[in-house]
Amino acid sequence: MGLGVRWTLHGDGRTPAPGAVVRPDERLSWPRTAGLGAQHVVAMFGASFVAPVLMGLDPNLAIMMSGIATMVFLLATRGRVPSYLGCSLSFVGVAAAIRAGGGDSAVVTGAVFVVGAALFLAGLAVHRFGAHIIHATMPPVVTGAVVMLIGFNLAPVTASTYWPQDQWTALLTMLFTGLAVVCLRGFWSRIAIFLGLLFGYGLSWVLDRIFGMIHSTTGGAEAVDHWRLDLSGVSKADWIGLPSFHAPAFEWSAILIALPVVIALIAENAGHIKAVAEMTGDRLDDKLGTAIAADGAASMLSTGVGGPPNTTYSENIGVMAATRVYSTAAYWAAAVFALLFGLCPKFGAVVAAIPGGVLGGITVILYGMIGLLGAQIWINGRVDLRNPLNLVPAAAGIIIGIGGVKLQITDSFELGGIALGTIVVITGYHTLRFFAPAHMKVEEPLLDEGTSTYDEDATGGDTPPGDKRG
């Protein structure tokens, strides 16, 4: 397939035949392909625009670099892995922790640049030695615990920064978004966060017209009178222009806070590759290392100019599943649209004007969902928390990560929160496993002996009950 930029026309170019799918090396007509590309960009709007705003980075640069990152990924995987790379929400807690310690945007992007480099090296290692090294060093109990503590570590950000700015708007936005996630179907459910943003945006405008200014905090310590929705920056922004660039700065304390996110990104990529392989019917095991390395390279490219990191997006998996179109041509179209959006400062100003109360309502759900993805990893990996070998390191690491426990190393250096929690989970698990008695290292059946045949039937008899290989 070369670089993966040549596609054959699928059928009549209009719609897939009944039961058929548009494969990665196929495409529909170019107008339909462009429309699908725009749909992919809209699908990732909610999270991918919220993330840079929460990280304090330029949303225009974020969307532009997401387009470039997608192009890099598609070229690296030779067009075999349809994917859109958007700003990863896993870094929001990292950015908040770094800024709480006095770091600015340059320090944030510098720390994340190192994470991208580490992810790139991890991808090369997976490509060279195989995916089993991931499972050996980061089994589901470790991966799930790290993802969970990253998500739940964000709770104080919502409670102390966003929610107090407008509690009633936050509450109504949370309720609307929750209803959208649960009640909507198909494509609309995939953009529920985006719809929640639109609802909160409109609600804030209406409340300003009815009640005037609100007296509350705006991220600072003191309450002041302010408009819920301040659009003054939108009128001043140009229609066409380059986003703001800046170089990264590197500080060890910030880097150590950010590095644990590598684990979450590897898990995201592995899940994405597995999902795409199941939908397309292609064996993509040989592309896992390449995908991880490409993700890391794209993040280095973005953070090197002051943008946020990028990773594969599950929202776009939903779009593919709904449309049965897996053509990488649609993702090239999406990348071009994103690039064009990034060159419109007025568009970025609209995003930057999202009211704090709206972010409060959105992040209550969003941060919780990130944390609970860790529980989903445990479920999928059949992690037995009755086993002290699994329970002890996960419990200790999660409480340290969520509670912000700190360990003073020297007068000028300390470990805490996400970084310390991750270290405790990883080193704790492998150390305890080394000393644990043999019976704790043997995985037990998920079900009692009398009902274990149910598990065999559910897996087609190929996997013994309780077998957790891979």
N, C-alpha and C positions, 0 to 999 in steps of 0.2 A: 504493500500500500504506500511505500515511500514515506513521505512526511504526513500522509493522511489528509491531504487537501484535494483529493480527487474523489468524486462521488458519482455513482450511477443513478439514473432516475428510477424511482420506485413506481412501478405500474404506470398509471396515467399521470402521475405527479400530483394528484389531488388528495386522495385519502387512502390509507392502507386498506387492502382487501380484508374481508371478514376473517378474523383469526390470524392475520398476518401482522408483522411489525416492520417498521422502517429501520433497517440495520444501520450501525454507525457509518458504514461506507456507502450508504444510499442517501437519497434526499428526495423531498417533494419538490414541486415547482419553486422557483426562487421567491416569488411573492409570499407563498405559504411558509417557506423556510424563514423568511424575514419576520413574518408574524409570530412564528414559534419562538424565534430568538427574542423578540420583544416580550413575549410571555415569560420566558425564563428570567429576564432582567426584572420584571415586575415581581416574580415569585420570591426573589431574594431581597427586594427593597426593604421590607420591614426590618429584618435582622441586620442586613448588611449596611443599612444607613444608621440604625440605632447604635450599632457597635462603635463606629468611629466617633459619633457624637458623645457616647458615654466615655470613650477613651480620651476625649479632648483633642481629637485630630480632625483635619480638614475633610469633610464628607465628599467634596468635589474630587480631591486627590484619591480618596478611598475608592470611589466608583470608577475613576479612570484607571487606576492601577489594578482593579479587579478585572477589567477588560484585558489589560496587558497580561496579567497573570494567567487568565484563561487561555490566551493564545500560547503562552509558554508551555502550559500543561498539555494542550492538545498536540503541539509539535513534539514534545518529549515522549508522549505515549503513542505517537504515530497514528493518532486518530482512532485508536481502538477503545479508549475509555471516554465516553461522553460525560462531560462534567463542566460545571461552572464554578469558578473559584471566587468566593466572596469573603468579606472580612469576618474572621473567626470571633465568635462571642466568648470563646474560652479565655481570651486575653483581657476581657473587661476587668475582671477582678485583679489581674496583675497590674494593669494600668492604674487602677484605683489605689492599690497598695503602694506602688512606686510614687505616685503623686502625694499620697499621705505622708511619705517619708521625705518630701521636699523635691522630688524629681520633676523635671519639666518634660515637654513633648520630645525633646531630643534624647533625654535619658530613657523615656519609654520606648521609643523606636530603636534605640541602641540595644536595649535588653532583648527586644523582640527579634532584632536582626540576628543575635546570637542563637536564639531559639530556632530561627530559620536555618542557620548553618548546622545546628545539631540535627535538625530534621533531615536535612540534605544528606549528612553523613550516615544517619540511620537508614535512609533509603538505599544508599550505596551498599551498606552492610546486608540489608535484607536481599537486595538483588544478587549479592555475591554468595551469601550463605543460606538463603532460603527463609521463608516466613517462620520456621520453627524457632528461630532465635527470639522472635517477638514473644511467642508463647512461653518460652523458657524464662526469660527475664521479667516479663510483665504478664503474668497469668491474669485471668478475669478478676480475681479478688483484689489484686493490686490496681489494675486499670480502673475498675469500678469505684474503688475507694478514692482514687486521685480525682477522677471526674466529679465525684460527689462533693469532695471538699472544695474544689475550685468553684463549683456552682453556689454552694451554700455560704461560702466565704463572702459572697456579694450581698448577703441579706442586710448588713448594716448600711450599705450604700443607699439602698432603696429607703430604708427606714429613717435615716438621718439626713439625706441629701434631697431626694426627689419627692417623696410622699408629702413632707411638710409644706412644700411650696404651694400646693393646692389639693388638700385631702379629698374634697368632694369630687373634683375632676378625676383624681387618681382612682377613687372608688368606682365611679361610673365607667371609666375607661377599662378598668380591670374586669368589671361585670360584662361589658360589651364584648371585650376580647375573649373572655372565657366562653360566652355564648357562641361567638363566631367559630372558635376552635372546635366546639362540640357539635354544634347544630348544622354548620355548613357542610357541603359535600364537594368532592372533586377538587377542581382548581381553586375554588373560592376558599376551601378550608386550608389550602396551602399558603394563602396570602392573608390568613386571619390576623397576624401581627400587623401587617400593613393596613388592613381595614381598621384595626384598633387605633392606629396612629391617625388615620383620617377622621375617625369618629372623635377622638380627643381633641384634635386640631379644631374641628368645627365646633365642638362643645365649648372650648375655651373662647373662641371668637364670640359665640352667642352670649356666654356669661359676661364677657367684657361689655357687650352692648347693653345688657340688662342691668348689671350690678356695678359696672365701672371697675376701677382698680381693686386689687386684692391686697391686703396687708399680711405679708408673710415673708419668710426667708427666701432668698434666691440663690441658695448655695453657700451663703455666708452665715455669720453667727447672729446677725441682727435682722429683725423683721423690718421691711420697708414697704411702702406703697409702690405697686408695679402692675403693669398690664400682664394678664395671663399669656397673651399671644402678642409678642412684640415683632412686628414686621418691618421695622425701620431699616434693618439691614438689607431687606429684599429690594427696596426701592433704590438703594445706593449701589447695589451690585450690577456689574455689567452682564450683558447677554452672552458675550463671547470673551474668553480669556483663559489663561493658564491658572491652575490651582497653585497654592503656595507650597514651595519645596523647602526642606531643611535637611541638614546632615544629621546623622545619629551621633549620640554621645554615649560612651561606655563607662558604666560604674558597676563594680563587682556586686555590691549589695542589691542593685536592681536586677542584674543578670541572674543571681541565685533565686530571686523571687519568681522570675519568668520561666526558668528552665523546666520546672515540672509540667508545664503545658505541653511539652513534647509528647508526653505519654498520651494526653487527650487527643492530640493531632494524629498520632499513629493509629489510635483506636478509630477515629473518624475516617481516616483513609481506608483502613482495612474493612470497615463496615460498608463504605461506599463501593469499593471494588467488589465485595461480595454481592451487594444488592444489584449492581449493574450486570454482573456475570449471570445472576439468576434470571434477570429480566430478558437479557439478550440471548442467553444460551451459550455464550462464549466462555471458554476457560481463560481466565485472566490472572491466574496465580502468578504467571511469569511477569506480570505488569505491576504487581504490588510494590516492589522496591522502586521501580521507575516512577510510579505515581507519588510515592512518599518523597522521593528525591526532588521531583518536579515541584511538588507543593513547597518544599523547603527553599528551592531556588527562587520560586515566584515570590515567597515571603521576603527573602533577602533583597530581591529587586525592589519591592514595594517599600520596605522599611528603610532601604538605603537612600531613598529620596524624601523620607518623611511621612510615608503612608503607613497604613495598618497592615498586619499580616493577612494572608489569605489561605483559605482551605476549601475543600470540596463542600458542597451545600446539599443537605438532605431535601430542602424544598424543591430542588430541581429534579430529584429522584421522583417526587410525586407528580411533577408535570409530565415526565417521561411515561410513568405508569398510566396516567390518565389519557395521554394522547397516543400511546404505542409508537411514538416517534423517538428513536434513539440516535438519529443522525447527528454527527458532529458538525455538519454544516450549520445546523440550528444554533450550535454553541458559538461558532465563529460569528454568526449574525448577532448573537447576544453580546459578544465581546466588542463588536463594532459599535453597537448601541450604547454600551457602557462607556466606551471611550468618548463618544459624542456628548453624553450627559456630563462627563467630567470636565468638558471644555465650556460648560455653561455656569459661570459663577452665580447667576441668579437662582438657578436650580439648587445649588449648594446652600445658598442663603435661606431658602425656604426650609430645607432640611434642618439647618442649624437653629431655626426659630422654633423647633418643637418645644412646647411648654414643659416646664419641669414636672408639673402635675401629671401630664400625659405620660412622661417617662416613668413616673412613679407607678402608675397603673399597669403599664406594659412590663416593667421590670419585675414586679411582684410575680407575674406568671413566668416570664422569660428566665429569670435566675433560678426559680424553682425547677423549671423544666430541665435546665442544664444539670442541676444537682441530681435530679431523679433519673437522668440518663445513666448515672453511675449504678443505680439500683437495677436498671434494665440490663446493663452489662452483666451484673451478678446473676440475674434471672436467665439470660441467654447462655451464660457460661456455667450454669448449674452449680453455683458456688454454695457450699454447705456452711452456713454460719453457725451451726452447732459444733463445728470443729474448732477448737481453740486456736489451732494454727492459722485459720482464716480470720476468726473473730478478733483476736487480740490486736494484731497490727492494724487492721482496718479500723477498729474502734478507737484506738489511741490516735492514729493519724488524722481521722476525721474530726475528732474533738479539738485537736491542736490546730488544724486548718481553719475550722469554723470559728473557734474561740479566739484566734489570734494569739495563742500561747507563744512566748518568746524565750529564746535561749541566748543569753549574753555570752559571746565568745571572747571579745576583747572590749576595751573601752569604746572603740569606734566601730565595732562590727557585731551584729547580732543576727540570728536566724529566727524566723517566726512565721506564723500563718501558713500560707500555701507551701512555701519552700520547706519549712521544718516538718509540716504534716506529711508531705510527699516523701521526704527522706526517712521518716519513721515508718511509713507503710512499706516502702521498698526494702530498706535494710532490715527492718523488723521481721518481715515475712521470710526473707531468705536466711537470716540468722536463726530464727526459730525453727525453720524447716531443717536446717543442718543439725540442730540438737534434738529435734522432736523424735519421740518414739515411732517405730515403724508403722504402728496402726493409725497414727494421725496422718501419715503421708499417703495412705491408701484411700482413695475416694470411695465414699459409701453410696449405695443406691439412693436415688431420690425418694423412692416409695418404700413402704414396708415390704418385707419378704412376701407376704401373702398377696400383694397386688402388683408386684414388680413386672408381671407380664404386660401390664398396660403400657409401661414405658417401652417395652420391646415392640409392641404393636405400633406405637406412635412413631417409631423410627424405622419401621419396615423390617425390624429384626436384624439390622446391620450393626447397630450400636448397642453394646451391652448396657443394662441399666446402670446409671451413675458414671458411665465412662465419660470423661471430660477432656479427652485429647483434643488439642487445638483450641 
